[in-house]
Every structure is written in C-alpha cells, then in structure tokens.
Amino acid sequence: MRGVAYLIEAAGIERLRITGGEPLVSPKLEAFLREVSGLGLQDISLTTNGQLLERKLPLLLDTGIRRLNVSLDTLDPQAFRRIARGGDLASVLEGLEAASSAGLKIKLNMVPLRGQNLDQVMPLLDYCLARGFELRFIELMRMGHLARDLNGFLQQFVGMPELLALIGERYEYLQADAPQDATALRYEIPGQGFFGVIANESVPFCRTCSRLRLSSTGWLHGCLSSSNRHFVGDLLDKPRHEALPALQRLLVRALGDKQDVAFSGGVTVMKIIGG
C-alpha cells in the first residue's frame, strides 16, 4: 500500500484500478482496500472475473468501490468453462445482478476470438443494454505466446471494423465522447445505452496512454508492449524524502517505455500484470 501512496504523491495519480490475476481471491484484499480508500483518490475501481463477486460485494461497498470491470467472454455455460478454463457462469451472472442492484457502475470486458466466441458479440451486447451495463470489446493483444506466434494471433483476431459492421446489422450507433487519455472508443446506441471498443490494433492509442501498472511484487510497468520493468520495492523502506525523488526518476524511465505510435507486441502475459 505504501507503494501506491508514494506513486500518488510522485506522479499525481488520481484514479486507481485494482486488477490481477484475480484480486478477489487475495487474503490481503480487505486490508489493502481499507487503506487505499483513505488516500484521497478521486476514483477506485476493480477488475474481476466475477466468480466471488456476490460473496465479496459487502466488502467492496464498505470500502468505497463504486465501479467494476468484469471479464466475461460468453453467455454460453459450456463455452464459458472452456474459455475461462473453469469456473461457473451462473456465479458470475448472480454477482453481476447483486452488484447492479447495489448501485455499482458496471462494465463488461469481452475479447472476441474467431472460432471461440464471435457468436456471443450480440448476445452479450443485448444483455448489457438491457441492464445498463457498458460492454467493452477488447481487440486481442499480441502478448505472451501470441507475441511470437503471428499466425496464431491472426487466426483468432477480430478487429473493430468487423465488430462495428456486425453491430450495425442490428443497431444504429453514434460515436460518443470519451476522455482524452481513454483507451476505448465509445459508441452510443440512442435510447438504449453505450458500448466501447479498445482497438489497440485497429486504432492505436499509445500516444495518449497515461497508464502505469504497479505489481504486487514491487515492479513498475510503463507499457504492456515493453518487456522493461522497474523495481520500486526497495524504495518502500526508505523515508519519504529519499523515496520520492528516486521514484520520480524511475517514473521518467517507465513513461519512456511507452510506444510512440502503436502497440507492437510484448512477451508479458496479461493475466500476470492485469489490464
């Protein structure tokens, strides 16, 4: 938690998203949430696979979490078990209903994959529109083994133009406003709701990306497309007047890792570092 506090001061961070792995399984989550909720951040959100969402919902509400990103790639139970490599779709859906009833703002994250869940684009969009959730389609990223397997990547990749054409067969949509440093292009279906596309391949956003990632093991990552990482763990035991200048020097290096134009692939595995 001290690493987060130092980063807030050194980098002027106002928004924090807690990701994983899966944060809801950590035995340290409660203590962490209770501490970061007192750091004066404008917004704290959490990304989860939703398996434990209903069980952990009282803790999230009690510690000020008001926004959730839930990874969900299909509404088909069998396909869910195959894509997620386990888990129970019903538990995720029950958690979503409970969180929605409690007033949390919810986004669903879907990675469309050719041959696996492309037939779920419209069912998931309809599901979200009916409940006031915002669905985010995330283009497959050339990370991990896919950074080295271009053919495998291309066989599964579904780009934004294809997604928009598919949605346009049923709905009329308009491009909506989004923050300058947003990773997603947002669209409005008038009178029904919004959806977005994180089009890291089709419409790169590297030039406006302002995100930093801090791992639970003390590594600072400036870019998912870079294998560079910077260790800040040894700064946490230093007094503030020594730690902050050293951290600011590391921040300059981490931000320098960002791509000039577009994501070019990275060996880092997303499930390790989080989205």
Secondary structure, DSSP 8 states (H G I E B T S, - for coil): -HHHHHHHHHH---EEEE-SS-GGG-TTHHHHHHHHTTS--SEEEEEE-STTHHHHHHHHHHTT--EEEEE---S-HHHHHHHHTS--HHHHHHHHHHHHHTT-EEEEEE---TTTTGGGHHHHHHHHHHHT-EEEEE----BGGGGT-HHHHHHH---HHHHHHHHHTT---EE----TT-SSEEEEETTTEEEEEE-TTTS--GGG----EE-TTSEEES-TT----EE-GGGTTS-HHHHHHHHHHHHHHHHTTS-SSS---BSS-HHHH--
